[in-house]
Amino acid sequence: MLNVVLFEPEIPPNTGNIGRLCHATGADLHLIEPLGFSLDEKALRRAGLDYWRDLSPTLWPTFEAFLESVPEDSDVYYLTTKTEQIYWDVNFKRGDYLVFGPETRGLPDSLLQKNGEMCLTIPQLRGRSLNLATAAGIVLFEGIRQTSGT
């Protein structure tokens, strides 16, 4: 099983859709506060459909608190447009974490610089970016493809 981590998500329907994705794949969802919405917002529940109530995402007050919980044998990958390392060139394993930044600004540069070798990107035209839920689905399913035989 893989983990999807949303760092300070801002848009309820994206988080709802990613929650639905996690429910469908068995991935765990982690939400790093502050959130740009309330977890009881109608838009979040609508996007997550009836799966949201069965999901139980883990809420973390800070990114540091989240990192302290990561097992030593798990890798934490940071998704960004600010790297050249493509997500399919990594060998994912069960228990790894995929960290996605807020929709309007992405992950902080300080976090990316500190973890440069763990930064991954989805190839796309310059000046364009994918919807957060789409990006999470692309990378999560590659991780599932790679780990399905383990």
N, C-alpha and C positions, 0 to 999 in steps of 0.2 A: 504494500500500500504506500502511496505517495502522499505528500502533504502540500496543500496550497495555502500560501500565506499572503494576505492582503494587508499591506502597510498603509494605514490611514486611508482606507477607501472613502470615496466621496459620493458616489452615485448609487442609490439604493437598488435600482433594477440590475446594475452590473453585479453587485454582491449577491442579489437573489439568484441571478442566472448562474453565477459561479457556485453558489450553494447547491443548486439543482444539479450541476455538473459533478460536484463532489459526491452528492448522494447517489447519482447514477453509476459512479465509478468506484465507490468505496474509499475515496480519498478523504483525508481529514482536512477541515477548513480551520484556519487560524486567522483571527482578526486583530490587528495591532491598533490600539487606540492612540489618538482620538479618532472616532468615526465621524464622518460628515453627515450622519443621519442617526435616527433611533432604530434599534432592531425591531421595533414593533410597527414601523412605517408600513402603510398599505402597499406602496410600490415595491418594497422588498418582498413582502409576502406574496404579492401577485406574481412577481418574476420567479420566485422560488416555488410557486404553486403549493400544493399540500405537502411537499417534501420538506419545507423549511422547518416544520415543527418536529420532524424526526432527525434533523441534522445535528443539532447541538454544537455549533461552532465554539472553539476555544477563544475566549477574549483575553488579550494581554494588555496590561496598562502601559507597557513600554516595549520597545524593540529589545532592549537589554534583558528584560524579564523573559521574553520569548527565547532569546539566544541561550540563556541559562538552562532552559528546558530541553534543548536539542541534545540527543544522545551523541556520544563521541564518534560512533561509527556511521553517523548520518552526515551527508553533505548538504550545505545550504547554497542554493544557486539564486542569483539575482538577475532578473530579467530587465533588460534595458536596451534602448536604441543606441547607447553610447559605448558599444564594444563591437569588435569584429568576430568574436567567438560565437559560432552558430550553435543553437541548441541541439541539433542532431549529431554534432561531433562529440558530445559528452556521453559517457556510459553511466546512465542513471541506475540506481539500485533502490530496492524497497527501503522505505524509511527516509528517503531524501526529501528536501523541502524546496519548493519553488516560490520565490518571493517576488511579488508584483507590487509596483508603486501606485500612488494615487493617480487617478485618471488625468488630472490637469497638469501635473508636474513630474510624474515619475519618481523613482527613488532618489533620495538626496545624494548629491555628488560625493559628500564625505563618506557615505556608506559604500558607494561604488568604488571609490579610490582605495579604501581600506580592504576591499574584497575583489580586486580587479581580476584575479585568476578564476574567480567563481562567477563572473558576469557572463551572461548569455544573451543572444539576440535572435530575433526572428527576421530573416532577410525580407526587406521590403523597400519600396522606392523611397529615396531621400525626400524628406519633407512630408511624409505620410506616417500615420500610425494606426494600428489596429485598435478596435474596441477591446477593452480590458477582458471581457468575458471570452471573446474570440481568441485572444492571445493565450489566456489560461487554458482553454480547450486544446489549442494546437500543441503546446508544450506538455501538458498533462498526458495527452494521448500518445505522444512519442515516448514518454516515460513508461506508460502502461505497455506499449508495444515492446519496449526493450526488456521490461521486467516480467512479462507474462509467462515466461518459461521458468522463472526462478521461484 
